[in-house]
Amino acid sequence: MKKIYHLANCDTCQRILKEVNAKEAGCQLQDIKTEKITPEQLDQLREMAGSYEALFSRNAMKYRSMNLKDKQLSEADYRALILEEYTFLKRPVIVSGKAIFIGNAPSVVALAKAAMANG
């Protein structure tokens, strides 16, 4: 299975979708703003990533406005926040088979691109 969780209105996500050839690779795309991530999907991603924290974006504007940097967050907190507000999911999240690639760092995108090209 190839699936990408992204934001359709995010220029960075759109650039990465093109870079990894998402359409040509037959990826299923899920715009997390219009089609919220389900608890089941998030739990599956956590299994692959190792933690909810790995999927959590500290760059979200709400992270600062809610003063979350001053709080000690648990795995349950990360899960609840991601389910409550789509902007807390680090994007894009690319799943290719049993591999997961989280975020937009150039090294992560390069690995995702290679995984997509290889099957």
Jmol script that loads the backbone (N, CA, C; Angstrom):
load data "model"
ATOM      1  N   MET A   1       0.831  -1.176   0.000  1.00  0.00           N
ATOM      2  CA  MET A   1       0.000   0.000   0.000  1.00  0.00           C
ATOM      3  C   MET A   1       0.883   1.250   0.000  1.00  0.00           C
ATOM      4  N   LYS A   2       0.483   2.210  -0.799  1.00  0.00           N
ATOM      5  CA  LYS A   2       1.156   3.497  -0.831  1.00  0.00           C
ATOM      6  C   LYS A   2       0.119   4.566  -0.518  1.00  0.00           C
ATOM      7  N   LYS A   3       0.393   5.316   0.532  1.00  0.00           N
ATOM      8  CA  LYS A   3      -0.559   6.344   0.944  1.00  0.00           C
ATOM      9  C   LYS A   3       0.201   7.543   1.462  1.00  0.00           C
ATOM     10  N   ILE A   4      -0.350   8.719   1.161  1.00  0.00           N
ATOM     11  CA  ILE A   4       0.261   9.956   1.631  1.00  0.00           C
ATOM     12  C   ILE A   4      -0.794  10.799   2.329  1.00  0.00           C
ATOM     13  N   TYR A   5      -0.499  11.140   3.574  1.00  0.00           N
ATOM     14  CA  TYR A   5      -1.329  12.052   4.355  1.00  0.00           C
ATOM     15  C   TYR A   5      -0.710  13.433   4.181  1.00  0.00           C
ATOM     16  N   HIS A   6      -1.493  14.390   3.702  1.00  0.00           N
ATOM     17  CA  HIS A   6      -0.948  15.702   3.339  1.00  0.00           C
ATOM     18  C   HIS A   6      -2.012  16.775   3.501  1.00  0.00           C
ATOM     19  N   LEU A   7      -1.621  18.009   3.217  1.00  0.00           N
ATOM     20  CA  LEU A   7      -2.563  19.124   3.124  1.00  0.00           C
ATOM     21  C   LEU A   7      -2.559  19.607   1.682  1.00  0.00           C
ATOM     22  N   ALA A   8      -3.728  19.649   1.076  1.00  0.00           N
ATOM     23  CA  ALA A   8      -3.820  20.047  -0.331  1.00  0.00           C
ATOM     24  C   ALA A   8      -3.422  21.501  -0.545  1.00  0.00           C
ATOM     25  N   ASN A   9      -3.611  22.353   0.459  1.00  0.00           N
ATOM     26  CA  ASN A   9      -3.299  23.768   0.293  1.00  0.00           C
ATOM     27  C   ASN A   9      -1.897  24.142   0.781  1.00  0.00           C
ATOM     28  N   CYS A  10      -1.072  23.142   1.054  1.00  0.00           N
ATOM     29  CA  CYS A  10       0.296  23.374   1.526  1.00  0.00           C
ATOM     30  C   CYS A  10       1.255  23.253   0.343  1.00  0.00           C
ATOM     31  N   ASP A  11       1.957  24.338   0.043  1.00  0.00           N
ATOM     32  CA  ASP A  11       2.890  24.334  -1.089  1.00  0.00           C
ATOM     33  C   ASP A  11       4.000  23.297  -0.910  1.00  0.00           C
ATOM     34  N   THR A  12       4.474  23.145   0.316  1.00  0.00           N
ATOM     35  CA  THR A  12       5.537  22.167   0.580  1.00  0.00           C
ATOM     36  C   THR A  12       5.041  20.758   0.298  1.00  0.00           C
ATOM     37  N   CYS A  13       3.836  20.444   0.776  1.00  0.00           N
ATOM     38  CA  CYS A  13       3.273  19.104   0.509  1.00  0.00           C
ATOM     39  C   CYS A  13       3.102  18.880  -0.990  1.00  0.00           C
ATOM     40  N   GLN A  14       2.611  19.883  -1.699  1.00  0.00           N
ATOM     41  CA  GLN A  14       2.404  19.740  -3.139  1.00  0.00           C
ATOM     42  C   GLN A  14       3.725  19.512  -3.872  1.00  0.00           C
ATOM     43  N   ARG A  15       4.764  20.236  -3.448  1.00  0.00           N
ATOM     44  CA  ARG A  15       6.087  20.049  -4.056  1.00  0.00           C
ATOM     45  C   ARG A  15       6.591  18.624  -3.824  1.00  0.00           C
ATOM     46  N   ILE A  16       6.403  18.122  -2.618  1.00  0.00           N
ATOM     47  CA  ILE A  16       6.877  16.780  -2.279  1.00  0.00           C
ATOM     48  C   ILE A  16       6.072  15.723  -3.031  1.00  0.00           C
ATOM     49  N   LEU A  17       4.759  15.909  -3.176  1.00  0.00           N
ATOM     50  CA  LEU A  17       3.938  14.968  -3.949  1.00  0.00           C
ATOM     51  C   LEU A  17       4.479  14.842  -5.374  1.00  0.00           C
ATOM     52  N   LYS A  18       4.865  15.961  -5.960  1.00  0.00           N
ATOM     53  CA  LYS A  18       5.444  15.931  -7.310  1.00  0.00           C
ATOM     54  C   LYS A  18       6.809  15.252  -7.301  1.00  0.00           C
ATOM     55  N   GLU A  19       7.599  15.581  -6.292  1.00  0.00           N
ATOM     56  CA  GLU A  19       8.964  15.050  -6.220  1.00  0.00           C
ATOM     57  C   GLU A  19       8.987  13.530  -6.082  1.00  0.00           C
ATOM     58  N   VAL A  20       8.047  12.972  -5.324  1.00  0.00           N
ATOM     59  CA  VAL A  20       8.018  11.517  -5.129  1.00  0.00           C
ATOM     60  C   VAL A  20       7.158  10.821  -6.189  1.00  0.00           C
ATOM     61  N   ASN A  21       6.665  11.596  -7.156  1.00  0.00           N
ATOM     62  CA  ASN A  21       5.828  11.057  -8.240  1.00  0.00           C
ATOM     63  C   ASN A  21       4.627  10.288  -7.697  1.00  0.00           C
ATOM     64  N   ALA A  22       3.895  10.918  -6.802  1.00  0.00           N
ATOM     65  CA  ALA A  22       2.772  10.268  -6.118  1.00  0.00           C
ATOM     66  C   ALA A  22       1.731   9.715  -7.086  1.00  0.00           C
ATOM     67  N   LYS A  23       1.367  10.498  -8.097  1.00  0.00           N
ATOM     68  CA  LYS A  23       0.340  10.040  -9.047  1.00  0.00           C
ATOM     69  C   LYS A  23       0.822   8.832  -9.845  1.00  0.00           C
ATOM     70  N   GLU A  24       2.044   8.935 -10.359  1.00  0.00           N
ATOM     71  CA  GLU A  24       2.592   7.841 -11.164  1.00  0.00           C
ATOM     72  C   GLU A  24       2.794   6.580 -10.327  1.00  0.00           C
ATOM     73  N   ALA A  25       3.073   6.756  -9.040  1.00  0.00           N
ATOM     74  CA  ALA A  25       3.303   5.617  -8.150  1.00  0.00           C
ATOM     75  C   ALA A  25       2.002   4.980  -7.672  1.00  0.00           C
ATOM     76  N   GLY A  26       0.873   5.580  -8.041  1.00  0.00           N
ATOM     77  CA  GLY A  26      -0.418   5.019  -7.659  1.00  0.00           C
ATOM     78  C   GLY A  26      -0.746   5.200  -6.187  1.00  0.00           C
ATOM     79  N   CYS A  27      -0.307   6.294  -5.613  1.00  0.00           N
ATOM     80  CA  CYS A  27      -0.542   6.552  -4.187  1.00  0.00           C
ATOM     81  C   CYS A  27      -1.982   6.969  -3.931  1.00  0.00           C
ATOM     82  N   GLN A  28      -2.465   6.521  -2.810  1.00  0.00           N
ATOM     83  CA  GLN A  28      -3.737   7.015  -2.313  1.00  0.00           C
ATOM     84  C   GLN A  28      -3.408   8.278  -1.524  1.00  0.00           C
ATOM     85  N   LEU A  29      -4.093   9.382  -1.831  1.00  0.00           N
ATOM     86  CA  LEU A  29      -3.831  10.647  -1.162  1.00  0.00           C
ATOM     87  C   LEU A  29      -4.971  10.968  -0.202  1.00  0.00           C
ATOM     88  N   GLN A  30      -4.622  11.415   0.977  1.00  0.00           N
ATOM     89  CA  GLN A  30      -5.627  11.823   1.948  1.00  0.00           C
ATOM     90  C   GLN A  30      -5.303  13.228   2.433  1.00  0.00           C
ATOM     91  N   ASP A  31      -6.159  14.175   2.049  1.00  0.00           N
ATOM     92  CA  ASP A  31      -6.024  15.552   2.526  1.00  0.00           C
ATOM     93  C   ASP A  31      -6.586  15.578   3.942  1.00  0.00           C
ATOM     94  N   ILE A  32      -5.720  15.739   4.921  1.00  0.00           N
ATOM     95  CA  ILE A  32      -6.137  15.600   6.323  1.00  0.00           C
ATOM     96  C   ILE A  32      -7.012  16.751   6.803  1.00  0.00           C
ATOM     97  N   LYS A  33      -7.129  17.798   6.002  1.00  0.00           N
ATOM     98  CA  LYS A  33      -8.028  18.889   6.375  1.00  0.00           C
ATOM     99  C   LYS A  33      -9.471  18.543   6.009  1.00  0.00           C
ATOM    100  N   THR A  34      -9.663  17.934   4.858  1.00  0.00           N
ATOM    101  CA  THR A  34     -11.019  17.608   4.407  1.00  0.00           C
ATOM    102  C   THR A  34     -11.438  16.184   4.778  1.00  0.00           C
ATOM    103  N   GLU A  35     -10.472  15.313   4.976  1.00  0.00           N
ATOM    104  CA  GLU A  35     -10.746  13.929   5.382  1.00  0.00           C
ATOM    105  C   GLU A  35      -9.884  13.630   6.605  1.00  0.00           C
ATOM    106  N   LYS A  36     -10.450  13.924   7.769  1.00  0.00           N
ATOM    107  CA  LYS A  36      -9.689  13.802   9.018  1.00  0.00           C
ATOM    108  C   LYS A  36      -9.084  12.417   9.181  1.00  0.00           C
ATOM    109  N   ILE A  37      -7.937  12.402   9.789  1.00  0.00           N
ATOM    110  CA  ILE A  37      -7.300  11.129  10.105  1.00  0.00           C
ATOM    111  C   ILE A  37      -8.125  10.447  11.195  1.00  0.00           C
ATOM    112  N   THR A  38      -8.344   9.174  11.050  1.00  0.00           N
ATOM    113  CA  THR A  38      -9.153   8.435  12.023  1.00  0.00           C
ATOM    114  C   THR A  38      -8.251   7.915  13.146  1.00  0.00           C
ATOM    115  N   PRO A  39      -8.851   7.602  14.288  1.00  0.00           N
ATOM    116  CA  PRO A  39      -8.049   7.009  15.361  1.00  0.00           C
ATOM    117  C   PRO A  39      -7.337   5.734  14.917  1.00  0.00           C
ATOM    118  N   GLU A  40      -8.005   4.937  14.097  1.00  0.00           N
ATOM    119  CA  GLU A  40      -7.409   3.693  13.617  1.00  0.00           C
ATOM    120  C   GLU A  40      -6.208   3.971  12.720  1.00  0.00           C
ATOM    121  N   GLN A  41      -6.349   4.946  11.824  1.00  0.00           N
ATOM    122  CA  GLN A  41      -5.231   5.308  10.951  1.00  0.00           C
ATOM    123  C   GLN A  41      -4.056   5.820  11.768  1.00  0.00           C
ATOM    124  N   LEU A  42      -4.344   6.682  12.738  1.00  0.00           N
ATOM    125  CA  LEU A  42      -3.280   7.241  13.572  1.00  0.00           C
ATOM    126  C   LEU A  42      -2.572   6.148  14.358  1.00  0.00           C
ATOM    127  N   ASP A  43      -3.345   5.198  14.869  1.00  0.00           N
ATOM    128  CA  ASP A  43      -2.736   4.091  15.618  1.00  0.00           C
ATOM    129  C   ASP A  43      -1.838   3.240  14.714  1.00  0.00           C
ATOM    130  N   GLN A  44      -2.250   3.031  13.476  1.00  0.00           N
ATOM    131  CA  GLN A  44      -1.413   2.286  12.525  1.00  0.00           C
ATOM    132  C   GLN A  44      -0.118   3.041  12.232  1.00  0.00           C
ATOM    133  N   LEU A  45      -0.230   4.350  12.042  1.00  0.00           N
ATOM    134  CA  LEU A  45       0.964   5.161  11.788  1.00  0.00           C
ATOM    135  C   LEU A  45       1.906   5.119  12.979  1.00  0.00           C
ATOM    136  N   ARG A  46       1.355   5.147  14.189  1.00  0.00           N
ATOM    137  CA  ARG A  46       2.158   5.075  15.399  1.00  0.00           C
ATOM    138  C   ARG A  46       2.912   3.755  15.478  1.00  0.00           C
ATOM    139  N   GLU A  47       2.238   2.673  15.089  1.00  0.00           N
ATOM    140  CA  GLU A  47       2.899   1.359  15.071  1.00  0.00           C
ATOM    141  C   GLU A  47       4.130   1.394  14.166  1.00  0.00           C
ATOM    142  N   MET A  48       3.990   2.058  13.039  1.00  0.00           N
ATOM    143  CA  MET A  48       5.096   2.134  12.086  1.00  0.00           C
ATOM    144  C   MET A  48       6.178   3.112  12.543  1.00  0.00           C
ATOM    145  N   ALA A  49       5.757   4.236  13.130  1.00  0.00           N
ATOM    146  CA  ALA A  49       6.695   5.294  13.512  1.00  0.00           C
ATOM    147  C   ALA A  49       7.348   5.049  14.865  1.00  0.00           C
ATOM    148  N   GLY A  50       6.703   4.259  15.720  1.00  0.00           N
ATOM    149  CA  GLY A  50       7.263   3.985  17.037  1.00  0.00           C
ATOM    150  C   GLY A  50       6.691   4.826  18.152  1.00  0.00           C
ATOM    151  N   SER A  51       6.109   5.972  17.804  1.00  0.00           N
ATOM    152  CA  SER A  51       5.497   6.817  18.828  1.00  0.00           C
ATOM    153  C   SER A  51       4.588   7.848  18.173  1.00  0.00           C
ATOM    154  N   TYR A  52       3.675   8.379  18.968  1.00  0.00           N
ATOM    155  CA  TYR A  52       2.849   9.490  18.490  1.00  0.00           C
ATOM    156  C   TYR A  52       3.695  10.764  18.405  1.00  0.00           C
ATOM    157  N   GLU A  53       4.658  10.876  19.299  1.00  0.00           N
ATOM    158  CA  GLU A  53       5.517  12.058  19.297  1.00  0.00           C
ATOM    159  C   GLU A  53       6.244  12.210  17.963  1.00  0.00           C
ATOM    160  N   ALA A  54       6.648  11.106  17.354  1.00  0.00           N
ATOM    161  CA  ALA A  54       7.334  11.152  16.060  1.00  0.00           C
ATOM    162  C   ALA A  54       6.438  11.727  14.961  1.00  0.00           C
ATOM    163  N   LEU A  55       5.138  11.615  15.152  1.00  0.00           N
ATOM    164  CA  LEU A  55       4.169  12.109  14.167  1.00  0.00           C
ATOM    165  C   LEU A  55       3.699  13.529  14.468  1.00  0.00           C
ATOM    166  N   PHE A  56       4.130  14.067  15.583  1.00  0.00           N
ATOM    167  CA  PHE A  56       3.624  15.344  16.082  1.00  0.00           C
ATOM    168  C   PHE A  56       4.464  16.515  15.568  1.00  0.00           C
ATOM    169  N   SER A  57       3.781  17.543  15.091  1.00  0.00           N
ATOM    170  CA  SER A  57       4.460  18.733  14.586  1.00  0.00           C
ATOM    171  C   SER A  57       4.488  19.832  15.641  1.00  0.00           C
ATOM    172  N   ARG A  58       5.681  20.234  15.976  1.00  0.00           N
ATOM    173  CA  ARG A  58       5.844  21.363  16.900  1.00  0.00           C
ATOM    174  C   ARG A  58       5.870  22.693  16.145  1.00  0.00           C
ATOM    175  N   ASN A  59       5.755  22.643  14.831  1.00  0.00           N
ATOM    176  CA  ASN A  59       5.741  23.859  14.017  1.00  0.00           C
ATOM    177  C   ASN A  59       4.345  24.443  13.854  1.00  0.00           C
ATOM    178  N   ALA A  60       3.329  23.717  14.296  1.00  0.00           N
ATOM    179  CA  ALA A  60       1.954  24.207  14.168  1.00  0.00           C
ATOM    180  C   ALA A  60       1.776  25.481  14.985  1.00  0.00           C
ATOM    181  N   MET A  61       1.058  26.431  14.420  1.00  0.00           N
ATOM    182  CA  MET A  61       0.834  27.693  15.118  1.00  0.00           C
ATOM    183  C   MET A  61       0.121  27.461  16.454  1.00  0.00           C
ATOM    184  N   LYS A  62      -0.755  26.490  16.484  1.00  0.00           N
ATOM    185  CA  LYS A  62      -1.486  26.203  17.727  1.00  0.00           C
ATOM    186  C   LYS A  62      -0.559  25.687  18.822  1.00  0.00           C
ATOM    187  N   TYR A  63       0.550  25.096  18.444  1.00  0.00           N
ATOM    188  CA  TYR A  63       1.519  24.615  19.434  1.00  0.00           C
ATOM    189  C   TYR A  63       1.999  25.779  20.295  1.00  0.00           C
ATOM    190  N   ARG A  64       2.266  26.880  19.626  1.00  0.00           N
ATOM    191  CA  ARG A  64       2.708  28.076  20.355  1.00  0.00           C
ATOM    192  C   ARG A  64       1.545  28.747  21.072  1.00  0.00           C
ATOM    193  N   SER A  65       0.410  28.909  20.383  1.00  0.00           N
ATOM    194  CA  SER A  65      -0.714  29.626  20.979  1.00  0.00           C
ATOM    195  C   SER A  65      -1.295  28.893  22.191  1.00  0.00           C
ATOM    196  N   MET A  66      -1.158  27.575  22.227  1.00  0.00           N
ATOM    197  CA  MET A  66      -1.647  26.791  23.367  1.00  0.00           C
ATOM    198  C   MET A  66      -0.565  26.613  24.437  1.00  0.00           C
ATOM    199  N   ASN A  67       0.601  27.243  24.230  1.00  0.00           N
ATOM    200  CA  ASN A  67       1.735  27.147  25.157  1.00  0.00           C
ATOM    201  C   ASN A  67       2.116  25.700  25.474  1.00  0.00           C
ATOM    202  N   LEU A  68       2.076  24.845  24.459  1.00  0.00           N
ATOM    203  CA  LEU A  68       2.395  23.430  24.659  1.00  0.00           C
ATOM    204  C   LEU A  68       3.880  23.203  24.901  1.00  0.00           C
ATOM    205  N   LYS A  69       4.717  24.127  24.456  1.00  0.00           N
ATOM    206  CA  LYS A  69       6.164  23.961  24.669  1.00  0.00           C
ATOM    207  C   LYS A  69       6.517  23.992  26.145  1.00  0.00           C
ATOM    208  N   ASP A  70       5.648  24.572  26.950  1.00  0.00           N
ATOM    209  CA  ASP A  70       5.884  24.665  28.387  1.00  0.00           C
ATOM    210  C   ASP A  70       5.314  23.482  29.159  1.00  0.00           C
ATOM    211  N   LYS A  71       4.704  22.535  28.436  1.00  0.00           N
ATOM    212  CA  LYS A  71       4.062  21.396  29.096  1.00  0.00           C
ATOM    213  C   LYS A  71       4.801  20.109  28.780  1.00  0.00           C
ATOM    214  N   GLN A  72       4.723  19.177  29.712  1.00  0.00           N
ATOM    215  CA  GLN A  72       5.281  17.837  29.520  1.00  0.00           C
ATOM    216  C   GLN A  72       4.170  16.987  28.910  1.00  0.00           C
ATOM    217  N   LEU A  73       4.270  16.695  27.612  1.00  0.00           N
ATOM    218  CA  LEU A  73       3.218  15.951  26.928  1.00  0.00           C
ATOM    219  C   LEU A  73       3.504  14.453  26.952  1.00  0.00           C
ATOM    220  N   SER A  74       2.453  13.683  27.163  1.00  0.00           N
ATOM    221  CA  SER A  74       2.555  12.225  27.154  1.00  0.00           C
ATOM    222  C   SER A  74       2.175  11.713  25.763  1.00  0.00           C
ATOM    223  N   GLU A  75       2.372  10.443  25.532  1.00  0.00           N
ATOM    224  CA  GLU A  75       1.957   9.829  24.264  1.00  0.00           C
ATOM    225  C   GLU A  75       0.445  10.008  24.067  1.00  0.00           C
ATOM    226  N   ALA A  76      -0.320   9.865  25.143  1.00  0.00           N
ATOM    227  CA  ALA A  76      -1.778  10.054  25.063  1.00  0.00           C
ATOM    228  C   ALA A  76      -2.110  11.495  24.673  1.00  0.00           C
ATOM    229  N   ASP A  77      -1.338  12.451  25.177  1.00  0.00           N
ATOM    230  CA  ASP A  77      -1.546  13.857  24.819  1.00  0.00           C
ATOM    231  C   ASP A  77      -1.269  14.081  23.335  1.00  0.00           C
ATOM    232  N   TYR A  78      -0.160  13.542  22.846  1.00  0.00           N
ATOM    233  CA  TYR A  78       0.172  13.689  21.425  1.00  0.00           C
ATOM    234  C   TYR A  78      -0.947  13.108  20.560  1.00  0.00           C
ATOM    235  N   ARG A  79      -1.415  11.928  20.911  1.00  0.00           N
ATOM    236  CA  ARG A  79      -2.485  11.273  20.149  1.00  0.00           C
ATOM    237  C   ARG A  79      -3.740  12.129  20.133  1.00  0.00           C
ATOM    238  N   ALA A  80      -4.161  12.590  21.303  1.00  0.00           N
ATOM    239  CA  ALA A  80      -5.382  13.394  21.411  1.00  0.00           C
ATOM    240  C   ALA A  80      -5.261  14.701  20.619  1.00  0.00           C
ATOM    241  N   LEU A  81      -4.101  15.349  20.698  1.00  0.00           N
ATOM    242  CA  LEU A  81      -3.912  16.604  19.981  1.00  0.00           C
ATOM    243  C   LEU A  81      -3.944  16.411  18.470  1.00  0.00           C
ATOM    244  N   ILE A  82      -3.322  15.360  17.976  1.00  0.00           N
ATOM    245  CA  ILE A  82      -3.333  15.091  16.527  1.00  0.00           C
ATOM    246  C   ILE A  82      -4.756  14.806  16.055  1.00  0.00           C
ATOM    247  N   LEU A  83      -5.504  14.045  16.830  1.00  0.00           N
ATOM    248  CA  LEU A  83      -6.878  13.730  16.440  1.00  0.00           C
ATOM    249  C   LEU A  83      -7.786  14.957  16.527  1.00  0.00           C
ATOM    250  N   GLU A  84      -7.474  15.845  17.449  1.00  0.00           N
ATOM    251  CA  GLU A  84      -8.293  17.039  17.658  1.00  0.00           C
ATOM    252  C   GLU A  84      -8.047  18.091  16.574  1.00  0.00           C
ATOM    253  N   GLU A  85      -6.798  18.236  16.167  1.00  0.00           N
ATOM    254  CA  GLU A  85      -6.425  19.314  15.246  1.00  0.00           C
ATOM    255  C   GLU A  85      -5.447  18.792  14.193  1.00  0.00           C
ATOM    256  N   TYR A  86      -5.871  18.803  12.934  1.00  0.00           N
ATOM    257  CA  TYR A  86      -5.064  18.233  11.853  1.00  0.00           C
ATOM    258  C   TYR A  86      -3.680  18.870  11.735  1.00  0.00           C
ATOM    259  N   THR A  87      -3.535  20.128  12.131  1.00  0.00           N
ATOM    260  CA  THR A  87      -2.240  20.797  11.965  1.00  0.00           C
ATOM    261  C   THR A  87      -1.151  20.205  12.857  1.00  0.00           C
ATOM    262  N   PHE A  88      -1.534  19.396  13.840  1.00  0.00           N
ATOM    263  CA  PHE A  88      -0.535  18.786  14.711  1.00  0.00           C
ATOM    264  C   PHE A  88       0.119  17.547  14.090  1.00  0.00           C
ATOM    265  N   LEU A  89      -0.392  17.067  12.958  1.00  0.00           N
ATOM    266  CA  LEU A  89       0.259  15.943  12.284  1.00  0.00           C
ATOM    267  C   LEU A  89       1.398  16.488  11.437  1.00  0.00           C
ATOM    268  N   LYS A  90       2.592  15.991  11.680  1.00  0.00           N
ATOM    269  CA  LYS A  90       3.760  16.394  10.874  1.00  0.00           C
ATOM    270  C   LYS A  90       3.498  15.928   9.446  1.00  0.00           C
ATOM    271  N   ARG A  91       3.766  16.799   8.476  1.00  0.00           N
ATOM    272  CA  ARG A  91       3.399  16.483   7.105  1.00  0.00           C
ATOM    273  C   ARG A  91       4.568  16.677   6.146  1.00  0.00           C
ATOM    274  N   PRO A  92       4.444  15.940   5.044  1.00  0.00           N
ATOM    275  CA  PRO A  92       3.515  14.847   4.806  1.00  0.00           C
ATOM    276  C   PRO A  92       3.963  13.577   5.534  1.00  0.00           C
ATOM    277  N   VAL A  93       3.023  12.643   5.657  1.00  0.00           N
ATOM    278  CA  VAL A  93       3.354  11.306   6.144  1.00  0.00           C
ATOM    279  C   VAL A  93       3.173  10.388   4.940  1.00  0.00           C
ATOM    280  N   ILE A  94       4.244   9.741   4.553  1.00  0.00           N
ATOM    281  CA  ILE A  94       4.239   8.879   3.374  1.00  0.00           C
ATOM    282  C   ILE A  94       4.431   7.437   3.827  1.00  0.00           C
ATOM    283  N   VAL A  95       3.502   6.586   3.419  1.00  0.00           N
ATOM    284  CA  VAL A  95       3.575   5.160   3.727  1.00  0.00           C
ATOM    285  C   VAL A  95       3.774   4.424   2.414  1.00  0.00           C
ATOM    286  N   SER A  96       4.839   3.634   2.363  1.00  0.00           N
ATOM    287  CA  SER A  96       5.117   2.812   1.189  1.00  0.00           C
ATOM    288  C   SER A  96       5.420   1.407   1.683  1.00  0.00           C
ATOM    289  N   GLY A  97       4.438   0.520   1.539  1.00  0.00           N
ATOM    290  CA  GLY A  97       4.586  -0.825   2.079  1.00  0.00           C
ATOM    291  C   GLY A  97       4.680  -0.774   3.587  1.00  0.00           C
ATOM    292  N   LYS A  98       5.784  -1.277   4.130  1.00  0.00           N
ATOM    293  CA  LYS A  98       5.974  -1.271   5.582  1.00  0.00           C
ATOM    294  C   LYS A  98       6.850  -0.118   6.057  1.00  0.00           C
ATOM    295  N   ALA A  99       7.224   0.763   5.128  1.00  0.00           N
ATOM    296  CA  ALA A  99       8.073   1.905   5.462  1.00  0.00           C
ATOM    297  C   ALA A  99       7.235   3.166   5.647  1.00  0.00           C
ATOM    298  N   ILE A 100       7.681   4.010   6.575  1.00  0.00           N
ATOM    299  CA  ILE A 100       7.004   5.279   6.817  1.00  0.00           C
ATOM    300  C   ILE A 100       8.036   6.399   6.769  1.00  0.00           C
ATOM    301  N   PHE A 101       7.634   7.510   6.165  1.00  0.00           N
ATOM    302  CA  PHE A 101       8.487   8.686   6.031  1.00  0.00           C
ATOM    303  C   PHE A 101       7.685   9.880   6.529  1.00  0.00           C
ATOM    304  N   ILE A 102       8.232  10.573   7.527  1.00  0.00           N
ATOM    305  CA  ILE A 102       7.482  11.624   8.211  1.00  0.00           C
ATOM    306  C   ILE A 102       8.190  12.959   8.055  1.00  0.00           C
ATOM    307  N   GLY A 103       7.462  13.944   7.545  1.00  0.00           N
ATOM    308  CA  GLY A 103       7.981  15.293   7.472  1.00  0.00           C
ATOM    309  C   GLY A 103       8.580  15.642   6.134  1.00  0.00           C
ATOM    310  N   ASN A 104       9.159  16.842   6.072  1.00  0.00           N
ATOM    311  CA  ASN A 104       9.625  17.369   4.790  1.00  0.00           C
ATOM    312  C   ASN A 104      11.127  17.631   4.726  1.00  0.00           C
ATOM    313  N   ALA A 105      11.878  17.036   5.632  1.00  0.00           N
ATOM    314  CA  ALA A 105      13.337  17.189   5.572  1.00  0.00           C
ATOM    315  C   ALA A 105      13.841  16.589   4.258  1.00  0.00           C
ATOM    316  N   PRO A 106      14.783  17.238   3.612  1.00  0.00           N
ATOM    317  CA  PRO A 106      15.289  16.732   2.327  1.00  0.00           C
ATOM    318  C   PRO A 106      15.736  15.270   2.379  1.00  0.00           C
ATOM    319  N   SER A 107      16.375  14.855   3.462  1.00  0.00           N
ATOM    320  CA  SER A 107      16.823  13.457   3.552  1.00  0.00           C
ATOM    321  C   SER A 107      15.636  12.501   3.623  1.00  0.00           C
ATOM    322  N   VAL A 108      14.579  12.886   4.313  1.00  0.00           N
ATOM    323  CA  VAL A 108      13.367  12.052   4.420  1.00  0.00           C
ATOM    324  C   VAL A 108      12.686  11.957   3.063  1.00  0.00           C
ATOM    325  N   VAL A 109      12.594  13.084   2.370  1.00  0.00           N
ATOM    326  CA  VAL A 109      11.952  13.108   1.046  1.00  0.00           C
ATOM    327  C   VAL A 109      12.743  12.249   0.057  1.00  0.00           C
ATOM    328  N   ALA A 110      14.067  12.308   0.126  1.00  0.00           N
ATOM    329  CA  ALA A 110      14.893  11.501  -0.780  1.00  0.00           C
ATOM    330  C   ALA A 110      14.666  10.012  -0.528  1.00  0.00           C
ATOM    331  N   LEU A 111      14.584   9.612   0.724  1.00  0.00           N
ATOM    332  CA  LEU A 111      14.318   8.200   1.053  1.00  0.00           C
ATOM    333  C   LEU A 111      12.923   7.783   0.581  1.00  0.00           C
ATOM    334  N   ALA A 112      11.955   8.657   0.769  1.00  0.00           N
ATOM    335  CA  ALA A 112      10.585   8.364   0.319  1.00  0.00           C
ATOM    336  C   ALA A 112      10.529   8.230  -1.187  1.00  0.00           C
ATOM    337  N   LYS A 113      11.221   9.098  -1.878  1.00  0.00           N
ATOM    338  CA  LYS A 113      11.254   9.064  -3.346  1.00  0.00           C
ATOM    339  C   LYS A 113      11.838   7.736  -3.820  1.00  0.00           C
ATOM    340  N   ALA A 114      12.926   7.293  -3.199  1.00  0.00           N
ATOM    341  CA  ALA A 114      13.538   6.021  -3.576  1.00  0.00           C
ATOM    342  C   ALA A 114      12.597   4.851  -3.286  1.00  0.00           C
ATOM    343  N   ALA A 115      11.922   4.892  -2.149  1.00  0.00           N
ATOM    344  CA  ALA A 115      10.978   3.816  -1.802  1.00  0.00           C
ATOM    345  C   ALA A 115       9.817   3.759  -2.784  1.00  0.00           C
ATOM    346  N   MET A 116       9.321   4.917  -3.186  1.00  0.00           N
ATOM    347  CA  MET A 116       8.207   4.958  -4.128  1.00  0.00           C
ATOM    348  C   MET A 116       8.633   4.433  -5.493  1.00  0.00           C
ATOM    349  N   ALA A 117       9.839   4.749  -5.896  1.00  0.00           N
ATOM    350  CA  ALA A 117      10.347   4.307  -7.187  1.00  0.00           C
ATOM    351  C   ALA A 117      10.588   2.798  -7.236  1.00  0.00           C
ATOM    352  N   ASN A 118      10.890   2.223  -6.060  1.00  0.00           N
ATOM    353  CA  ASN A 118      11.213   0.803  -6.013  1.00  0.00           C
ATOM    354  C   ASN A 118      10.027  -0.114  -5.715  1.00  0.00           C
ATOM    355  N   GLY A 119       8.868   0.437  -5.691  1.00  0.00           N
ATOM    356  CA  GLY A 119       7.768  -0.494  -5.519  1.00  0.00           C
ATOM    357  C   GLY A 119       6.759  -0.078  -4.568  1.00  0.00           C
TER     358      GLY A 119
END
end "model"
wireframe off; spacefill off
backbone 0.3
color backbone group
